[in-house]
Amino acid sequence: MAACAHLRVAPGLADPSRVGYIRRRLAMKLGKFAQAVVRVSVRIGDVNGWRGGPDTVCRIKVVLRSL
């Protein structure tokens, strides 16, 4: 993927295989739009905060050229 992908993962959720999976999926899904994509930001966090649990949230922001 030509665009810069920035991943921000909450502590305890940073698994190298998960980060690699996210990068591969982004490249696969957004690759055909690479000329228009300037930047991609992915944030993964825990919904429950410090309480833990399986609930996570993923926010993806894509900045496009000339929009």
N, CA, C, O and CB atoms as a CASP TS submission, in Angstrom:
PFRMAT TS
TARGET T0000
AUTHOR 0000-0000-0000
METHOD Language model
MODEL 1
PARENT N/A
ATOM      1  N   MET     1       0.851  -1.166   0.000  1.00  0.00           N
ATOM      2  CA  MET     1       0.000   0.000   0.000  1.00  0.00           C
ATOM      3  C   MET     1       0.890   1.220   0.000  1.00  0.00           C
ATOM      4  O   MET     1       1.814   1.313   0.808  1.00  0.00           O
ATOM      5  CB  MET     1      -0.965   0.003   1.210  1.00  0.00           C
ATOM      6  N   ALA     2       0.628   2.154  -0.890  1.00  0.00           N
ATOM      7  CA  ALA     2       1.466   3.331  -1.059  1.00  0.00           C
ATOM      8  C   ALA     2       1.289   4.327   0.078  1.00  0.00           C
ATOM      9  O   ALA     2       2.222   5.057   0.412  1.00  0.00           O
ATOM     10  CB  ALA     2       1.160   3.999  -2.377  1.00  0.00           C
ATOM     11  N   ALA     3       0.102   4.366   0.675  1.00  0.00           N
ATOM     12  CA  ALA     3      -0.180   5.338   1.723  1.00  0.00           C
ATOM     13  C   ALA     3       0.459   4.913   3.038  1.00  0.00           C
ATOM     14  O   ALA     3       0.763   3.739   3.246  1.00  0.00           O
ATOM     15  CB  ALA     3      -1.690   5.514   1.900  1.00  0.00           C
ATOM     16  N   CYS     4       0.655   5.871   3.908  1.00  0.00           N
ATOM     17  CA  CYS     4       1.220   5.616   5.222  1.00  0.00           C
ATOM     18  C   CYS     4       0.108   5.120   6.145  1.00  0.00           C
ATOM     19  O   CYS     4      -0.914   5.790   6.292  1.00  0.00           O
ATOM     20  CB  CYS     4       1.899   6.893   5.797  1.00  0.00           C
ATOM     21  N   ALA     5       0.291   3.978   6.755  1.00  0.00           N
ATOM     22  CA  ALA     5      -0.685   3.432   7.692  1.00  0.00           C
ATOM     23  C   ALA     5      -0.126   3.578   9.100  1.00  0.00           C
ATOM     24  O   ALA     5       0.969   3.100   9.396  1.00  0.00           O
ATOM     25  CB  ALA     5      -1.014   1.937   7.368  1.00  0.00           C
ATOM     26  N   HIS     6      -0.884   4.239   9.962  1.00  0.00           N
ATOM     27  CA  HIS     6      -0.482   4.444  11.349  1.00  0.00           C
ATOM     28  C   HIS     6      -1.399   3.602  12.218  1.00  0.00           C
ATOM     29  O   HIS     6      -2.617   3.777  12.185  1.00  0.00           O
ATOM     30  CB  HIS     6      -0.541   5.960  11.755  1.00  0.00           C
ATOM     31  N   LEU     7      -0.830   2.692  12.994  1.00  0.00           N
ATOM     32  CA  LEU     7      -1.613   1.854  13.888  1.00  0.00           C
ATOM     33  C   LEU     7      -1.349   2.255  15.324  1.00  0.00           C
ATOM     34  O   LEU     7      -0.202   2.391  15.750  1.00  0.00           O
ATOM     35  CB  LEU     7      -1.291   0.369  13.673  1.00  0.00           C
ATOM     36  N   ARG     8      -2.422   2.440  16.055  1.00  0.00           N
ATOM     37  CA  ARG     8      -2.317   2.754  17.480  1.00  0.00           C
ATOM     38  C   ARG     8      -3.129   1.696  18.208  1.00  0.00           C
ATOM     39  O   ARG     8      -4.344   1.600  18.033  1.00  0.00           O
ATOM     40  CB  ARG     8      -2.830   4.223  17.812  1.00  0.00           C
ATOM     41  N   VAL     9      -2.444   0.901  19.028  1.00  0.00           N
ATOM     42  CA  VAL     9      -3.078  -0.216  19.712  1.00  0.00           C
ATOM     43  C   VAL     9      -2.971   0.009  21.212  1.00  0.00           C
ATOM     44  O   VAL     9      -1.906   0.360  21.721  1.00  0.00           O
ATOM     45  CB  VAL     9      -2.429  -1.570  19.302  1.00  0.00           C
ATOM     46  N   ALA    10      -4.084  -0.194  21.920  1.00  0.00           N
ATOM     47  CA  ALA    10      -4.100  -0.022  23.372  1.00  0.00           C
ATOM     48  C   ALA    10      -3.186  -1.055  24.025  1.00  0.00           C
ATOM     49  O   ALA    10      -3.006  -2.148  23.489  1.00  0.00           O
ATOM     50  CB  ALA    10      -5.543  -0.146  23.926  1.00  0.00           C
ATOM     51  N   PRO    11      -2.606  -0.716  25.180  1.00  0.00           N
ATOM     52  CA  PRO    11      -1.734  -1.668  25.884  1.00  0.00           C
ATOM     53  C   PRO    11      -2.480  -2.974  26.174  1.00  0.00           C
ATOM     54  O   PRO    11      -3.647  -2.964  26.564  1.00  0.00           O
ATOM     55  CB  PRO    11      -1.211  -1.050  27.204  1.00  0.00           C
ATOM     56  N   GLY    12      -1.796  -4.071  25.980  1.00  0.00           N
ATOM     57  CA  GLY    12      -2.394  -5.374  26.217  1.00  0.00           C
ATOM     58  C   GLY    12      -3.055  -5.963  24.982  1.00  0.00           C
ATOM     59  O   GLY    12      -3.339  -7.160  24.947  1.00  0.00           O
ATOM     60  N   LEU    13      -3.306  -5.141  23.967  1.00  0.00           N
ATOM     61  CA  LEU    13      -3.919  -5.625  22.734  1.00  0.00           C
ATOM     62  C   LEU    13      -2.901  -5.734  21.614  1.00  0.00           C
ATOM     63  O   LEU    13      -3.226  -6.196  20.520  1.00  0.00           O
ATOM     64  CB  LEU    13      -5.056  -4.709  22.314  1.00  0.00           C
ATOM     65  N   ALA    14      -1.668  -5.312  21.878  1.00  0.00           N
ATOM     66  CA  ALA    14      -0.627  -5.272  20.844  1.00  0.00           C
ATOM     67  C   ALA    14      -0.034  -6.664  20.625  1.00  0.00           C
ATOM     68  O   ALA    14       0.907  -7.069  21.307  1.00  0.00           O
ATOM     69  CB  ALA    14       0.489  -4.272  21.233  1.00  0.00           C
ATOM     70  N   ASP    15      -0.588  -7.362  19.690  1.00  0.00           N
ATOM     71  CA  ASP    15      -0.101  -8.680  19.299  1.00  0.00           C
ATOM     72  C   ASP    15       0.500  -8.534  17.905  1.00  0.00           C
ATOM     73  O   ASP    15      -0.194  -8.092  16.989  1.00  0.00           O
ATOM     74  CB  ASP    15      -1.252  -9.766  19.329  1.00  0.00           C
ATOM     75  N   PRO    16       1.779  -8.893  17.716  1.00  0.00           N
ATOM     76  CA  PRO    16       2.405  -8.703  16.403  1.00  0.00           C
ATOM     77  C   PRO    16       1.646  -9.368  15.258  1.00  0.00           C
ATOM     78  O   PRO    16       1.623  -8.839  14.147  1.00  0.00           O
ATOM     79  CB  PRO    16       3.807  -9.235  16.434  1.00  0.00           C
ATOM     80  N   SER    17       1.030 -10.510  15.513  1.00  0.00           N
ATOM     81  CA  SER    17       0.263 -11.167  14.443  1.00  0.00           C
ATOM     82  C   SER    17      -0.995 -10.362  14.117  1.00  0.00           C
ATOM     83  O   SER    17      -1.421 -10.322  12.963  1.00  0.00           O
ATOM     84  CB  SER    17      -0.118 -12.614  14.853  1.00  0.00           C
ATOM     85  N   ARG    18      -1.587  -9.727  15.113  1.00  0.00           N
ATOM     86  CA  ARG    18      -2.779  -8.898  14.880  1.00  0.00           C
ATOM     87  C   ARG    18      -2.420  -7.663  14.057  1.00  0.00           C
ATOM     88  O   ARG    18      -3.163  -7.295  13.147  1.00  0.00           O
ATOM     89  CB  ARG    18      -3.419  -8.474  16.224  1.00  0.00           C
ATOM     90  N   VAL    19      -1.306  -7.027  14.360  1.00  0.00           N
ATOM     91  CA  VAL    19      -0.861  -5.852  13.616  1.00  0.00           C
ATOM     92  C   VAL    19      -0.559  -6.227  12.165  1.00  0.00           C
ATOM     93  O   VAL    19      -0.934  -5.497  11.246  1.00  0.00           O
ATOM     94  CB  VAL    19       0.385  -5.229  14.282  1.00  0.00           C
ATOM     95  N   GLY    20       0.108  -7.347  11.956  1.00  0.00           N
ATOM     96  CA  GLY    20       0.387  -7.817  10.605  1.00  0.00           C
ATOM     97  C   GLY    20      -0.887  -8.118   9.836  1.00  0.00           C
ATOM     98  O   GLY    20      -0.988  -7.809   8.649  1.00  0.00           O
ATOM     99  N   TYR    21      -1.861  -8.722  10.509  1.00  0.00           N
ATOM    100  CA  TYR    21      -3.142  -9.031   9.887  1.00  0.00           C
ATOM    101  C   TYR    21      -3.853  -7.754   9.448  1.00  0.00           C
ATOM    102  O   TYR    21      -4.400  -7.693   8.347  1.00  0.00           O
ATOM    103  CB  TYR    21      -4.028  -9.828  10.852  1.00  0.00           C
ATOM    104  N   ILE    22      -3.847  -6.737  10.303  1.00  0.00           N
ATOM    105  CA  ILE    22      -4.503  -5.463   9.978  1.00  0.00           C
ATOM    106  C   ILE    22      -3.835  -4.816   8.770  1.00  0.00           C
ATOM    107  O   ILE    22      -4.517  -4.327   7.869  1.00  0.00           O
ATOM    108  CB  ILE    22      -4.463  -4.502  11.189  1.00  0.00           C
ATOM    109  N   ARG    23      -2.514  -4.810   8.749  1.00  0.00           N
ATOM    110  CA  ARG    23      -1.797  -4.219   7.607  1.00  0.00           C
ATOM    111  C   ARG    23      -2.102  -4.955   6.298  1.00  0.00           C
ATOM    112  O   ARG    23      -2.304  -4.324   5.261  1.00  0.00           O
ATOM    113  CB  ARG    23      -0.285  -4.236   7.868  1.00  0.00           C
ATOM    114  N   ARG    24      -2.134  -6.285   6.351  1.00  0.00           N
ATOM    115  CA  ARG    24      -2.442  -7.061   5.144  1.00  0.00           C
ATOM    116  C   ARG    24      -3.865  -6.797   4.651  1.00  0.00           C
ATOM    117  O   ARG    24      -4.087  -6.647   3.450  1.00  0.00           O
ATOM    118  CB  ARG    24      -2.256  -8.556   5.416  1.00  0.00           C
ATOM    119  N   ARG    25      -4.816  -6.741   5.563  1.00  0.00           N
ATOM    120  CA  ARG    25      -6.216  -6.506   5.174  1.00  0.00           C
ATOM    121  C   ARG    25      -6.395  -5.097   4.592  1.00  0.00           C
ATOM    122  O   ARG    25      -7.118  -4.913   3.613  1.00  0.00           O
ATOM    123  CB  ARG    25      -7.155  -6.700   6.391  1.00  0.00           C
ATOM    124  N   LEU    26      -5.732  -4.104   5.202  1.00  0.00           N
ATOM    125  CA  LEU    26      -5.811  -2.747   4.663  1.00  0.00           C
ATOM    126  C   LEU    26      -5.231  -2.680   3.260  1.00  0.00           C
ATOM    127  O   LEU    26      -5.810  -2.057   2.371  1.00  0.00           O
ATOM    128  CB  LEU    26      -5.081  -1.765   5.576  1.00  0.00           C
ATOM    129  N   ALA    27      -4.097  -3.318   3.065  1.00  0.00           N
ATOM    130  CA  ALA    27      -3.462  -3.315   1.750  1.00  0.00           C
ATOM    131  C   ALA    27      -4.356  -4.000   0.724  1.00  0.00           C
ATOM    132  O   ALA    27      -4.456  -3.544  -0.415  1.00  0.00           O
ATOM    133  CB  ALA    27      -2.090  -4.008   1.809  1.00  0.00           C
ATOM    134  N   MET    28      -5.001  -5.081   1.117  1.00  0.00           N
ATOM    135  CA  MET    28      -5.856  -5.814   0.200  1.00  0.00           C
ATOM    136  C   MET    28      -7.107  -5.002  -0.162  1.00  0.00           C
ATOM    137  O   MET    28      -7.489  -4.946  -1.331  1.00  0.00           O
ATOM    138  CB  MET    28      -6.254  -7.157   0.815  1.00  0.00           C
ATOM    139  N   LYS    29      -7.731  -4.386   0.813  1.00  0.00           N
ATOM    140  CA  LYS    29      -8.986  -3.679   0.578  1.00  0.00           C
ATOM    141  C   LYS    29      -8.794  -2.285  -0.014  1.00  0.00           C
ATOM    142  O   LYS    29      -9.615  -1.843  -0.818  1.00  0.00           O
ATOM    143  CB  LYS    29      -9.750  -3.573   1.863  1.00  0.00           C
ATOM    144  N   LEU    30      -7.727  -1.587   0.367  1.00  0.00           N
ATOM    145  CA  LEU    30      -7.527  -0.208  -0.092  1.00  0.00           C
ATOM    146  C   LEU    30      -6.486  -0.088  -1.199  1.00  0.00           C
ATOM    147  O   LEU    30      -6.277   1.005  -1.726  1.00  0.00           O
ATOM    148  CB  LEU    30      -7.119   0.659   1.067  1.00  0.00           C
ATOM    149  N   GLY    31      -5.837  -1.176  -1.559  1.00  0.00           N
ATOM    150  CA  GLY    31      -4.771  -1.145  -2.550  1.00  0.00           C
ATOM    151  C   GLY    31      -5.195  -0.560  -3.890  1.00  0.00           C
ATOM    152  O   GLY    31      -4.428   0.169  -4.520  1.00  0.00           O
ATOM    153  N   LYS    32      -6.410  -0.874  -4.328  1.00  0.00           N
ATOM    154  CA  LYS    32      -6.856  -0.362  -5.630  1.00  0.00           C
ATOM    155  C   LYS    32      -7.124   1.140  -5.605  1.00  0.00           C
ATOM    156  O   LYS    32      -7.242   1.769  -6.656  1.00  0.00           O
ATOM    157  CB  LYS    32      -8.111  -1.093  -6.072  1.00  0.00           C
ATOM    158  N   PHE    33      -7.220   1.712  -4.409  1.00  0.00           N
ATOM    159  CA  PHE    33      -7.426   3.154  -4.267  1.00  0.00           C
ATOM    160  C   PHE    33      -6.148   3.864  -3.840  1.00  0.00           C
ATOM    161  O   PHE    33      -6.208   5.008  -3.390  1.00  0.00           O
ATOM    162  CB  PHE    33      -8.533   3.432  -3.260  1.00  0.00           C
ATOM    163  N   ALA    34      -5.002   3.218  -3.970  1.00  0.00           N
ATOM    164  CA  ALA    34      -3.732   3.730  -3.448  1.00  0.00           C
ATOM    165  C   ALA    34      -3.388   5.115  -3.981  1.00  0.00           C
ATOM    166  O   ALA    34      -2.786   5.911  -3.260  1.00  0.00           O
ATOM    167  CB  ALA    34      -2.615   2.771  -3.786  1.00  0.00           C
ATOM    168  N   GLN    35      -3.748   5.423  -5.210  1.00  0.00           N
ATOM    169  CA  GLN    35      -3.444   6.739  -5.782  1.00  0.00           C
ATOM    170  C   GLN    35      -4.216   7.851  -5.084  1.00  0.00           C
ATOM    171  O   GLN    35      -3.752   8.990  -5.049  1.00  0.00           O
ATOM    172  CB  GLN    35      -3.759   6.752  -7.273  1.00  0.00           C
ATOM    173  N   ALA    36      -5.380   7.545  -4.530  1.00  0.00           N
ATOM    174  CA  ALA    36      -6.215   8.559  -3.885  1.00  0.00           C
ATOM    175  C   ALA    36      -6.001   8.634  -2.374  1.00  0.00           C
ATOM    176  O   ALA    36      -6.347   9.639  -1.753  1.00  0.00           O
ATOM    177  CB  ALA    36      -7.669   8.280  -4.173  1.00  0.00           C
ATOM    178  N   VAL    37      -5.438   7.587  -1.778  1.00  0.00           N
ATOM    179  CA  VAL    37      -5.272   7.534  -0.326  1.00  0.00           C
ATOM    180  C   VAL    37      -3.984   8.248   0.081  1.00  0.00           C
ATOM    181  O   VAL    37      -2.903   7.940  -0.420  1.00  0.00           O
ATOM    182  CB  VAL    37      -5.257   6.069   0.170  1.00  0.00           C
ATOM    183  N   VAL    38      -4.120   9.203   0.996  1.00  0.00           N
ATOM    184  CA  VAL    38      -2.957   9.929   1.517  1.00  0.00           C
ATOM    185  C   VAL    38      -2.463   9.283   2.808  1.00  0.00           C
ATOM    186  O   VAL    38      -1.264   9.070   2.986  1.00  0.00           O
ATOM    187  CB  VAL    38      -3.307  11.416   1.763  1.00  0.00           C
ATOM    188  N   ARG    39      -3.398   8.972   3.707  1.00  0.00           N
ATOM    189  CA  ARG    39      -3.009   8.446   5.023  1.00  0.00           C
ATOM    190  C   ARG    39      -4.139   7.577   5.568  1.00  0.00           C
ATOM    191  O   ARG    39      -5.317   7.853   5.341  1.00  0.00           O
ATOM    192  CB  ARG    39      -2.676   9.606   6.020  1.00  0.00           C
ATOM    193  N   VAL    40      -3.762   6.528   6.287  1.00  0.00           N
ATOM    194  CA  VAL    40      -4.717   5.649   6.950  1.00  0.00           C
ATOM    195  C   VAL    40      -4.328   5.563   8.418  1.00  0.00           C
ATOM    196  O   VAL    40      -3.176   5.279   8.746  1.00  0.00           O
ATOM    197  CB  VAL    40      -4.752   4.229   6.286  1.00  0.00           C
ATOM    198  N   SER    41      -5.293   5.809   9.300  1.00  0.00           N
ATOM    199  CA  SER    41      -5.062   5.678  10.736  1.00  0.00           C
ATOM    200  C   SER    41      -5.999   4.607  11.284  1.00  0.00           C
ATOM    201  O   SER    41      -7.197   4.614  11.001  1.00  0.00           O
ATOM    202  CB  SER    41      -5.279   7.041  11.472  1.00  0.00           C
ATOM    203  N   VAL    42      -5.445   3.694  12.064  1.00  0.00           N
ATOM    204  CA  VAL    42      -6.225   2.636  12.692  1.00  0.00           C
ATOM    205  C   VAL    42      -5.974   2.711  14.186  1.00  0.00           C
ATOM    206  O   VAL    42      -4.827   2.706  14.633  1.00  0.00           O
ATOM    207  CB  VAL    42      -5.854   1.224  12.121  1.00  0.00           C
ATOM    208  N   ARG    43      -7.047   2.781  14.952  1.00  0.00           N
ATOM    209  CA  ARG    43      -6.938   2.806  16.416  1.00  0.00           C
ATOM    210  C   ARG    43      -7.734   1.649  16.977  1.00  0.00           C
ATOM    211  O   ARG    43      -8.917   1.485  16.682  1.00  0.00           O
ATOM    212  CB  ARG    43      -7.442   4.161  17.004  1.00  0.00           C
ATOM    213  N   ILE    44      -7.065   0.846  17.794  1.00  0.00           N
ATOM    214  CA  ILE    44      -7.716  -0.282  18.446  1.00  0.00           C
ATOM    215  C   ILE    44      -7.639  -0.043  19.943  1.00  0.00           C
ATOM    216  O   ILE    44      -6.561   0.170  20.498  1.00  0.00           O
ATOM    217  CB  ILE    44      -7.052  -1.650  18.046  1.00  0.00           C
ATOM    218  N   GLY    45      -8.792  -0.081  20.585  1.00  0.00           N
ATOM    219  CA  GLY    45      -8.825   0.179  22.017  1.00  0.00           C
ATOM    220  C   GLY    45      -9.780  -0.754  22.725  1.00  0.00           C
ATOM    221  O   GLY    45     -10.530  -1.500  22.095  1.00  0.00           O
ATOM    222  N   ASP    46      -9.744  -0.704  24.025  1.00  0.00           N
ATOM    223  CA  ASP    46     -10.604  -1.516  24.873  1.00  0.00           C
ATOM    224  C   ASP    46     -11.815  -0.691  25.273  1.00  0.00           C
ATOM    225  O   ASP    46     -11.670   0.388  25.847  1.00  0.00           O
ATOM    226  CB  ASP    46      -9.841  -2.024  26.124  1.00  0.00           C
ATOM    227  N   VAL    47     -13.006  -1.188  24.977  1.00  0.00           N
ATOM    228  CA  VAL    47     -14.241  -0.465  25.283  1.00  0.00           C
ATOM    229  C   VAL    47     -14.419  -0.301  26.778  1.00  0.00           C
ATOM    230  O   VAL    47     -14.865   0.749  27.241  1.00  0.00           O
ATOM    231  CB  VAL    47     -15.448  -1.189  24.693  1.00  0.00           C
ATOM    232  N   ASN    48     -14.073  -1.327  27.535  1.00  0.00           N
ATOM    233  CA  ASN    48     -14.272  -1.302  28.986  1.00  0.00           C
ATOM    234  C   ASN    48     -13.164  -0.589  29.739  1.00  0.00           C
ATOM    235  O   ASN    48     -13.250  -0.427  30.956  1.00  0.00           O
ATOM    236  CB  ASN    48     -14.392  -2.697  29.501  1.00  0.00           C
ATOM    237  N   GLY    49     -12.131  -0.164  29.039  1.00  0.00           N
ATOM    238  CA  GLY    49     -11.027   0.520  29.707  1.00  0.00           C
ATOM    239  C   GLY    49     -10.260  -0.422  30.610  1.00  0.00           C
ATOM    240  O   GLY    49      -9.942  -1.543  30.216  1.00  0.00           O
ATOM    241  N   TRP    50      -9.969   0.013  31.787  1.00  0.00           N
ATOM    242  CA  TRP    50      -9.133  -0.735  32.716  1.00  0.00           C
ATOM    243  C   TRP    50      -9.824  -1.986  33.261  1.00  0.00           C
ATOM    244  O   TRP    50      -9.159  -2.843  33.842  1.00  0.00           O
ATOM    245  CB  TRP    50      -8.723   0.156  33.859  1.00  0.00           C
ATOM    246  N   ARG    51     -11.152  -2.111  33.086  1.00  0.00           N
ATOM    247  CA  ARG    51     -11.864  -3.260  33.635  1.00  0.00           C
ATOM    248  C   ARG    51     -11.582  -4.538  32.860  1.00  0.00           C
ATOM    249  O   ARG    51     -11.829  -5.637  33.357  1.00  0.00           O
ATOM    250  CB  ARG    51     -13.350  -2.990  33.645  1.00  0.00           C
ATOM    251  N   GLY    52     -11.066  -4.398  31.648  1.00  0.00           N
ATOM    252  CA  GLY    52     -10.742  -5.582  30.847  1.00  0.00           C
ATOM    253  C   GLY    52     -11.963  -6.140  30.144  1.00  0.00           C
ATOM    254  O   GLY    52     -12.959  -5.439  29.965  1.00  0.00           O
ATOM    255  N   GLY    53     -11.889  -7.372  29.754  1.00  0.00           N
ATOM    256  CA  GLY    53     -12.989  -7.999  29.033  1.00  0.00           C
ATOM    257  C   GLY    53     -12.682  -8.099  27.552  1.00  0.00           C
ATOM    258  O   GLY    53     -11.700  -7.532  27.073  1.00  0.00           O
ATOM    259  N   PRO    54     -13.523  -8.821  26.830  1.00  0.00           N
ATOM    260  CA  PRO    54     -13.259  -9.085  25.416  1.00  0.00           C
ATOM    261  C   PRO    54     -13.681  -7.958  24.467  1.00  0.00           C
ATOM    262  O   PRO    54     -13.436  -8.053  23.265  1.00  0.00           O
ATOM    263  CB  PRO    54     -13.956 -10.336  25.017  1.00  0.00           C
ATOM    264  N   ASP    55     -14.296  -6.914  24.972  1.00  0.00           N
ATOM    265  CA  ASP    55     -14.828  -5.854  24.108  1.00  0.00           C
ATOM    266  C   ASP    55     -13.720  -4.925  23.623  1.00  0.00           C
ATOM    267  O   ASP    55     -13.037  -4.280  24.418  1.00  0.00           O
ATOM    268  CB  ASP    55     -15.898  -5.046  24.853  1.00  0.00           C
ATOM    269  N   THR    56     -13.555  -4.869  22.303  1.00  0.00           N
ATOM    270  CA  THR    56     -12.594  -3.954  21.699  1.00  0.00           C
ATOM    271  C   THR    56     -13.302  -3.142  20.621  1.00  0.00           C
ATOM    272  O   THR    56     -14.330  -3.552  20.081  1.00  0.00           O
ATOM    273  CB  THR    56     -11.375  -4.726  21.107  1.00  0.00           C
ATOM    274  N   VAL    57     -12.732  -1.992  20.325  1.00  0.00           N
ATOM    275  CA  VAL    57     -13.274  -1.122  19.285  1.00  0.00           C
ATOM    276  C   VAL    57     -12.152  -0.820  18.297  1.00  0.00           C
ATOM    277  O   VAL    57     -10.996  -0.659  18.689  1.00  0.00           O
ATOM    278  CB  VAL    57     -13.870   0.202  19.894  1.00  0.00           C
ATOM    279  N   CYS    58     -12.498  -0.745  17.017  1.00  0.00           N
ATOM    280  CA  CYS    58     -11.533  -0.437  15.968  1.00  0.00           C
ATOM    281  C   CYS    58     -12.056   0.753  15.178  1.00  0.00           C
ATOM    282  O   CYS    58     -13.157   0.703  14.630  1.00  0.00           O
ATOM    283  CB  CYS    58     -11.288  -1.668  15.036  1.00  0.00           C
ATOM    284  N   ARG    59     -11.275   1.813  15.119  1.00  0.00           N
ATOM    285  CA  ARG    59     -11.650   3.015  14.360  1.00  0.00           C
ATOM    286  C   ARG    59     -10.642   3.193  13.235  1.00  0.00           C
ATOM    287  O   ARG    59      -9.432   3.208  13.462  1.00  0.00           O
ATOM    288  CB  ARG    59     -11.698   4.294  15.283  1.00  0.00           C
ATOM    289  N   ILE    60     -11.159   3.326  12.023  1.00  0.00           N
ATOM    290  CA  ILE    60     -10.303   3.497  10.851  1.00  0.00           C
ATOM    291  C   ILE    60     -10.633   4.832  10.203  1.00  0.00           C
ATOM    292  O   ILE    60     -11.795   5.128   9.922  1.00  0.00           O
ATOM    293  CB  ILE    60     -10.485   2.323   9.837  1.00  0.00           C
ATOM    294  N   LYS    61      -9.598   5.638   9.967  1.00  0.00           N
ATOM    295  CA  LYS    61      -9.753   6.939   9.317  1.00  0.00           C
ATOM    296  C   LYS    61      -8.886   6.935   8.070  1.00  0.00           C
ATOM    297  O   LYS    61      -7.690   6.650   8.130  1.00  0.00           O
ATOM    298  CB  LYS    61      -9.363   8.123  10.280  1.00  0.00           C
ATOM    299  N   VAL    62      -9.504   7.255   6.938  1.00  0.00           N
ATOM    300  CA  VAL    62      -8.789   7.302   5.660  1.00  0.00           C
ATOM    301  C   VAL    62      -8.836   8.731   5.131  1.00  0.00           C
ATOM    302  O   VAL    62      -9.920   9.286   4.948  1.00  0.00           O
ATOM    303  CB  VAL    62      -9.408   6.300   4.622  1.00  0.00           C
ATOM    304  N   VAL    63      -7.683   9.329   4.887  1.00  0.00           N
ATOM    305  CA  VAL    63      -7.589  10.675   4.317  1.00  0.00           C
ATOM    306  C   VAL    63      -7.329  10.516   2.819  1.00  0.00           C
ATOM    307  O   VAL    63      -6.370   9.867   2.402  1.00  0.00           O
ATOM    308  CB  VAL    63      -6.449  11.531   5.016  1.00  0.00           C
ATOM    309  N   LEU    64      -8.212  11.127   2.020  1.00  0.00           N
ATOM    310  CA  LEU    64      -8.107  11.027   0.562  1.00  0.00           C
ATOM    311  C   LEU    64      -7.534  12.292  -0.040  1.00  0.00           C
ATOM    312  O   LEU    64      -7.716  13.387   0.491  1.00  0.00           O
ATOM    313  CB  LEU    64      -9.467  10.736  -0.051  1.00  0.00           C
ATOM    314  N   ARG    65      -6.849  12.132  -1.139  1.00  0.00           N
ATOM    315  CA  ARG    65      -6.262  13.254  -1.868  1.00  0.00           C
ATOM    316  C   ARG    65      -7.368  14.122  -2.463  1.00  0.00           C
ATOM    317  O   ARG    65      -8.347  13.606  -3.002  1.00  0.00           O
ATOM    318  CB  ARG    65      -5.312  12.750  -2.981  1.00  0.00           C
ATOM    319  N   SER    66      -7.212  15.409  -2.365  1.00  0.00           N
ATOM    320  CA  SER    66      -8.093  16.438  -2.913  1.00  0.00           C
ATOM    321  C   SER    66      -9.543  16.317  -2.468  1.00  0.00           C
ATOM    322  O   SER    66     -10.459  16.581  -3.247  1.00  0.00           O
ATOM    323  CB  SER    66      -8.037  16.396  -4.397  1.00  0.00           C
ATOM    324  N   LEU    67      -9.754  15.917  -1.216  1.00  0.00           N
ATOM    325  CA  LEU    67     -11.090  15.932  -0.634  1.00  0.00           C
ATOM    326  C   LEU    67     -11.027  16.573   0.732  1.00  0.00           C
ATOM    327  O   LEU    67     -12.049  16.690   1.407  1.00  0.00           O
ATOM    328  CB  LEU    67     -11.677  14.509  -0.542  1.00  0.00           C
TER
END
